[in-house]
Amino acid sequence: MSFFEAEDPLFSTFVLGNAPLKTLAGGFDWVEGPVWFGDHDCLLFSDIPNNRILRWSPTLGMSTFREPANFSNGNTRDREGRLVTCEHGTRRVTRTEHDGSITVIADRYEGKRLNSPNDVVVASDGAVWFTDPHYGIASDYEGTRAEQELPCNVYRVDPLSGEIRAVLTDFQGPNGLAFSPDETRLYVADTGRMFSSDPRHIRVFDVGKGWSLTGGDVFHVVGPGCADGMRVDAAGNLWTSAGDGVHCIAPDGRRLGKILVPETVSNICFGGRHGHRLFITASTSLYAVSLAIRGAVRTSR
């Protein structure tokens, strides 16, 4: 049985009938935050409950990149190729410098501790945008249970001054986020509060002059499951995690098709030789599949 499920003929042009969905590694507890390092030919991803960041290489296989890792979740790279990480355990966003030292990008807002930074992107101007839900402090599984001091916001850290600003303040549980290729749109998933029945959906914002945000309408409601991590391809389609795999959503909000995965998907990223391989973190395993479309290379505004 095929693991591709096309709902629109366009989706069939994105997938390859002879490309398998491969299990690269397994036996984890809850993996997240995949990020591709093409210059090192490897993928980094977080095994949150086991407090480590792992490394997968097509030539060397699995190894440990960092342990302990402060219960790290989302990862990305900045414009200089440095690793940027959301840490549940320390309730902060950090940057790993080229010499291996750690720089704290954000750990407080208006004098209060962040909740548990979850996902992060770096814009073309170098600003760091991240979501800050409460999942890492709501239990001891993905961090340490602690008092919540701030609402669950989306933040932007200015690349020059380092000032942190709450840019979206009406989310219950902001989670994955992604810019369109031209950075005129920002997609943000809301997975609601833990142990609640809050609405779960993806919202879209128009990005204007000075990185101002307007709009915020519901863009798409994922089902089954909910949207967590997201990435955008070169044509502007949004690929998002879901309960049954990875869903591909057109810029107008239509679901074009699915990649069916045997575990709940948490996050994804494009990588590989030409950015055409989709890496998938799903519950206890790491998967990958080659596609006929590449991940987006964002242009400067």
Secondary structure as the mmCIF struct_conf table of DSSP 4:
data_model
#
loop_
_struct_conf.conf_type_id
_struct_conf.id
_struct_conf.beg_label_comp_id
_struct_conf.beg_label_asym_id
_struct_conf.beg_label_seq_id
_struct_conf.end_label_comp_id
_struct_conf.end_label_asym_id
_struct_conf.end_label_seq_id
BEND BEND1 PHE A 3 PHE A 3
STRN STRN1 PHE A 4 ALA A 6
BEND BEND2 GLU A 7 ASP A 8
HELX_RH_3T_P HELX_RH_3T_P1 PRO A 9 THR A 13
TURN_TY1_P TURN_TY1_P1 PHE A 14 PHE A 14
STRN STRN2 VAL A 15 VAL A 15
TURN_TY1_P TURN_TY1_P2 GLY A 17 ASN A 18
STRN STRN3 LYS A 22 ALA A 25
BEND BEND3 ASP A 29 TRP A 30
STRN STRN4 VAL A 31 PHE A 37
HELX_RH_3T_P HELX_RH_3T_P2 GLY A 38 HIS A 40
TURN_TY1_P TURN_TY1_P3 ASP A 41 ASP A 41
STRN STRN5 CYS A 42 ASP A 47
TURN_TY1_P TURN_TY1_P4 ILE A 48 ASN A 51
STRN STRN6 ARG A 52 SER A 57
TURN_TY1_P TURN_TY1_P5 PRO A 58 LEU A 60
STRN STRN7 GLY A 61 ARG A 66
BEND BEND4 GLU A 67 PRO A 68
BEND BEND5 ASN A 70 PHE A 71
STRN STRN8 SER A 72 ARG A 77
TURN_TY1_P TURN_TY1_P6 ARG A 79 GLU A 80
BEND BEND6 GLY A 81 GLY A 81
STRN STRN9 LEU A 83 GLU A 87
TURN_TY1_P TURN_TY1_P7 HIS A 88 ARG A 91
STRN STRN10 ARG A 92 THR A 96
TURN_TY1_P TURN_TY1_P8 HIS A 98 ASP A 99
BEND BEND7 GLY A 100 GLY A 100
STRN STRN11 ILE A 102 ALA A 106
BEND BEND8 ASP A 107 ASP A 107
STRN STRN12 ARG A 108 TYR A 109
TURN_TY1_P TURN_TY1_P9 GLU A 110 GLY A 111
STRN STRN13 LYS A 112 ARG A 113
STRN STRN14 VAL A 120 VAL A 122
TURN_TY1_P TURN_TY1_P10 SER A 124 ASP A 125
BEND BEND9 GLY A 126 GLY A 126
STRN STRN15 VAL A 128 THR A 131
BEND BEND10 HIS A 134 HIS A 134
HELX_RH_3T_P HELX_RH_3T_P3 TYR A 135 ILE A 137
BEND BEND11 ALA A 138 GLY A 143
BEND BEND12 LEU A 150 LEU A 150
STRN STRN16 VAL A 154 VAL A 157
TURN_TY1_P TURN_TY1_P11 PRO A 159 SER A 161
STRN STRN17 ILE A 164 LEU A 168
BEND BEND13 GLN A 172 GLY A 173
STRN STRN18 PRO A 174 PHE A 179
TURN_TY1_P TURN_TY1_P12 PRO A 181 ASP A 182
BEND BEND14 GLU A 183 THR A 184
STRN STRN19 ARG A 185 ASP A 190
TURN_TY1_P TURN_TY1_P13 MET A 194 PHE A 195
BEND BEND15 SER A 196 SER A 196
STRN STRN20 HIS A 201 VAL A 207
HELX_RH_3T_P HELX_RH_3T_P4 LYS A 209 TRP A 211
STRN STRN21 LEU A 213 HIS A 220
BEND BEND16 PRO A 224 GLY A 225
BEND BEND17 GLY A 229 GLY A 229
STRN STRN22 MET A 230 VAL A 232
STRN STRN23 ASP A 233 ASP A 233
TURN_TY1_P TURN_TY1_P14 ALA A 234 ALA A 235
BEND BEND18 GLY A 236 GLY A 236
STRN STRN24 LEU A 238 ALA A 242
TURN_TY1_P TURN_TY1_P15 GLY A 243 ASP A 244
STRN STRN25 GLY A 245 ILE A 249
TURN_TY1_P TURN_TY1_P16 PRO A 251 ASP A 252
BEND BEND19 GLY A 253 GLY A 253
STRN STRN26 ARG A 255 LEU A 260
BEND BEND20 PRO A 262 GLU A 263
STRN STRN27 VAL A 265 GLY A 271
BEND BEND21 GLY A 272 GLY A 272
TURN_TY1_P TURN_TY1_P17 ARG A 273 HIS A 274
BEND BEND22 GLY A 275 GLY A 275
STRN STRN28 ARG A 277 ALA A 282
TURN_TY1_P TURN_TY1_P18 SER A 283 THR A 284
STRN STRN29 SER A 285 SER A 290
STRN STRN30 LEU A 291 LEU A 291
BEND BEND23 ALA A 292 ILE A 293
HELX_LH_PP_P HELX_LH_PP_P1 ARG A 294 ARG A 294
STRN STRN31 GLY A 295 GLY A 295
HELX_LH_PP_P HELX_LH_PP_P2 ALA A 296 ALA A 296
HELX_LH_PP_P HELX_LH_PP_P3 ARG A 298 SER A 300
#
